[in-house]
Amino acid sequence: MSGERKPRVGDLIHDEDADRHGVVTDVRGGAVWVLRPESGPGQWTSRHPERLAVVTPREGMLDRL
């Protein structure tokens, strides 16, 4: 992600470590990203924002509805 912004709440991301897509639901203390699947239940966390690639920024998520 060099040169790109860190993922923000509402962004659709690809988590390289988990090898899955998810939506950022919270950023705790600027150090822990809380993620949920695109659909369905569950959540996971990441402490490595450089491993979270933004697929669709939150502004573009409205187009997906």
Buried (B, 14 or more C-beta within 10 A) or exposed (E): BEEEEBBBEBBBBBBBEBEEBBBBEEBEEEEEBBBBEEEEEEEBEBEEBEBBBBBBBBEEBEEEE
